[in-house]
Amino acid sequence: MSKNHASALQEKEMDVYPSRVHAEPRILKRQDPVVHSEWTPDAPLTQEQSDFYERNGYLFLEGFFDREELSRYQEEARRLQIAARDSEKDEVIREPGGNEVRSVFAVHESDEVFKQLSQHPRLLAIMEYLLGSETYIHQSRINYKPGFTGKEFYWHSDFETWHVEDGMPRMRALSCSIALEDNYPYNGPLMVVPGSHKEFVACIGQTPEDHFKDSLRKQEYGVPDHDSLTRMVKEGGIDTPVGKAGSIVIFDCNIMHGSNSNITPMPRSNIFMVYNSVENKVKQPYSGQKPRPEYIATRDSL
């Protein structure tokens, strides 16, 4: 399919979140719910937890996995890290300016332990409640942030990239980050801007071809401008949901988030599972370019 044809098809469905198309950044109001189900006493979250997620765009659940489950995930993540050091697979992403393993993608497909984790009944119940439907894994990965040398992940909204580069139509997806080690405020934990998920920062800059080859190491397109980010932080502040290994953070696809580099001796590695509603499957990328590879963005035949 040509770029012009793809663009024409996308124009038929109104793009309510256009990004990387204007010379100046723009702030757009969110057009989608945050919690897609009505709370009942049978819900997998308390009403307080559900309301917190709706208001802030994230939820931290301490000690979600028990010691036995956690040990299994830790052992498998270490095994994958060792195997990835000498791997030439595209799914293995290196640190910018170095050869250390930064991420391993598509672990829910290539690894039986993490496939089972992606289908964990307690996780699925929460995901289906928040997204209001059955779900599937849009993306999975392990992010390794070793002590002393772990690099930062710059501020961004996942949805901005998933919309522009993957063709995700609406804000009906979320991420679940599972801590493999204890997370402290000082070893490069996830940082989120509460409430930022209610606005969409339309970024500037035309997306380069095969942008993913560089962006997975260091993202330079699809990042917020300083003025927009400054305003959001002044209004919402910055939270660092940290806790013991086995805890999870669930965060909305559009929340502004990032993490610092890790110069402490304490490593910080996390498993990420991105759940998308089956009613929100990706289409042609809104950039009009070819889709990113399957190991980054699961998609049906287009």
N, C-alpha and C positions, 0 to 999 in steps of 0.2 A: 504494500500500500504506500503511495507517495505521501510526502509531507503535506502537500496541498489538499489531497483527499482526506487525510486524517484530520487536518484542521477544519475542513468543511463539515465533517461528521461531528466534531466536537462543538462547532458553533450551533448546530441544530439543537443540542442540549445546552441550555444556558449555563455558562461557567460562572457560578456565584462566588468563586474564590480565585479570580485571575491574579497571577503573580508572574514576575519577571517579564512583564510586558510594557511597563511604564517607565519613564525616565526618573520619576521620583517615587519613593516608597509611599504606600497608602495603608491606612488602617480600615479594615472592613469588619463589620459586626458579624458575629457568628450566626449562622442561619439554621443550625441544627441543635437538637437537645444534647445535653451532656449525659444524663441518665435516661435511657430509652424505655425503662419499665416503671410502672407505678409500684411504689413500695407496699408490701403486705407483711404481716408477721411471719410468713413462710419464706421471705427473702433470705438469701445467704449472707446479707449484711444487715446490721442493725440500722434503724432509721437514722440514728446519729451519724453512722459511718457513711450512709448513702448521701445524706445532706452535706456532709463535709466534702465528699468527692464532687458533688454537683457545684458547690460553692468555690472550692479551691482548685479542682482539676487533678487532684492526686489523693492517694490514700496509702498510709503506711500500716502494715500489719506485722507486728513483732512475733517472732517464733512461729511462723506459719507452718514450717516443715519440722518434723521431729529429728532427733539426732541420727537415727538410722537412715532416713531418707536423705538427709543432708550429706552424710558420709558417702553415700552412693554417688551423689551428684558431684561432690568434690573430687572423688577418685577418678570419675570419668572425665571431668574437665581437665585434670592434670594429665591424664593419658592423651587426650586430644591435643593439648598444648605441646607435649613432647613430640607427638607424631607430626604436628604442623611445622615444626622447626625446619625440617628438610623437605617439606611438601611443596610441590609446584602447582597445586590446585588453585583455581581462581577463588575458591571459597576462603582461602587463607589470606588475610589482609595484614600487611606489615606496617610498622610504625613509620611516620614521616621522617625521612632522613636516616633511616636505619633498617635493619633486617629482623628486628624482634617481632614476634607475633602480637599483633594488636587485637585482631578479632578472627573468629572462625564462624562462618555463616552456614545456614541451612542445617543446623545440628538436629532439628526435629525430623529431618528426612534421612540423614546419613547415619544417625546413631540411635540405636534402639532404646537406650536409657533415656535420652532426651525426647524421643518420640513419645514414650510413655508419660514423661513429665508434661508434655504439651497437652496431653489428654487427661491429666489428673482431674478426677471428678470434682474436688473442692475448688480447683481453679476454674474449671469450665462453668460451674454453677454461678460464680461471681461474674465471669465474662458475659455469660448469656443474660444475666440480670441487667448489667450495666449497658449492654449493647442491644438488648431487647429482641434477640433472635439467636438462632444457632450461629456458630462462628467457625472460622478456619484460620490457620496460621498464615499471615501475610509475610512475615519475616521472622527468622530466629537466628540468634548468634550468641557466642560467648565473647565478652569483652575482657581482655586481660590487662590489668593495670598493675604491673609489678612494682615492688618497692624501689625507690630511688629514680627509676627511669620511666615510669608510666606517664604517657602524654595526655594532654587535656582533650576534651571534646567541646568545641566552641558552642555558644548559645545558638539554639535553633528550635523551630517547631517541626516535628516529624511530618506532620500533615502537609506542610508546604512542599516538601520534597516528594512525598508519596503522591500528592495531587499532580504536581507539575511533571515529574519524571516517571511516575508509575501509572497515572490515570485513575487514582482513587477519587471517586466522585464527591463524597460527603464525609463529614466528621463523625464517623461511626466506627472508630477503631481505637484501640488503646494498647499500651505496653505494660508488661509485667516484668519487673526486674527482680531477680532472685539473688540475694547476697550469698556468695560462696565463702566469703571471709567477713569478719567483723568490719563494719563500716564506721569510721570515725569522722568528725568534722574536718580532720586535717589530712586524710589520706586519699583525697580526690573523689569524694562521694558525689552522687547525683545532687545537683542544685536545681530547684524549680522556682518559678515566679508564680505564687498563688494568684488565681484569678485571671492570669494572662490567656487562659484557654477560651475566654469569652470574646476575644478579639483576634482577628487574623492580620498578620503583618504581611502585606504584599511586597515582596522584595524586588530589588532592581537587578539588572544584568541579564543578558541573554545566556541561556544554558549552553555550554559547549557540548559538542558531540562526545559521547562516551564519558560524560562527566563523572560517572561513578568510579572510574579508574583512579581518579585523584581524590574525589570527595570522601571516600571511605577512609582515606588516610588523613586528609585534612580538608575540611569543607570551607570553600570560599564563595560559592554561589548558594543562594537560598538561605542566607543568614540575615538576621535583622539589622537595620541601621541603628547607629548609636543613639539617636534621638528617641526612636520608638522604644528601644530597650530601656533607656534611662527613665522614660516616663512610666513604663510598666513596673519597673523596680521601685520607683518612688511611690507608686500607688499600692503595690502588693507586697513589696519586700522580697526577700529571698529565703526560702526554707531549704534545709539540708536534712531530709528524713534519714536518720542513721540508726543503726542498731546491730544486734548480733547476727552472725551467719545463720541462714535459714529464714530470715525475715524477707518480706517482699514489699515492693513499692509498685502500686498500680497507678499509671498516669495517663491522662487523656492525650489523644494524638496531637492536639493543637497547643498543649501547654509549652511555654518557653522554658527550656532546660539546657543544662550543660554540666561540665565538671572540670575542675582544676587538674593540673598535673599532680603526680604523686611523688614527692621528694622524701617521704618518710620511709623507714625500713619495712612498714606494714603493707603487704600487697592488698589490692582490692580488685577482685574479679567477680563478675556478675553474669548470670544467664539472662538473656532478653528473649521474651516471647511476645510477638505482636499479634494480637487477635483482631480480626476484622469481621464485621457482620457478613453473612452470606448474601444479604440484600444490598451490599455495598461493594461488590467485586470490582476489581480494577478493569479499566477499559483502555483505550488508546491514551498514551500520555498527553496531557494538556499542552505540553510544549510542542506537540506535533512531531517529536522525534521518535526514534525506535525505542521500544520498551527496554528497561534494564533487564539483566539476566534473571532467570528463574530463581537462582540461589539467593537473590536479593529481594525479589518481589514475586511471590507465587501468583500465577494468573491462569485463567482458563484460556483455551484457544480463542483468539480474537477474530 
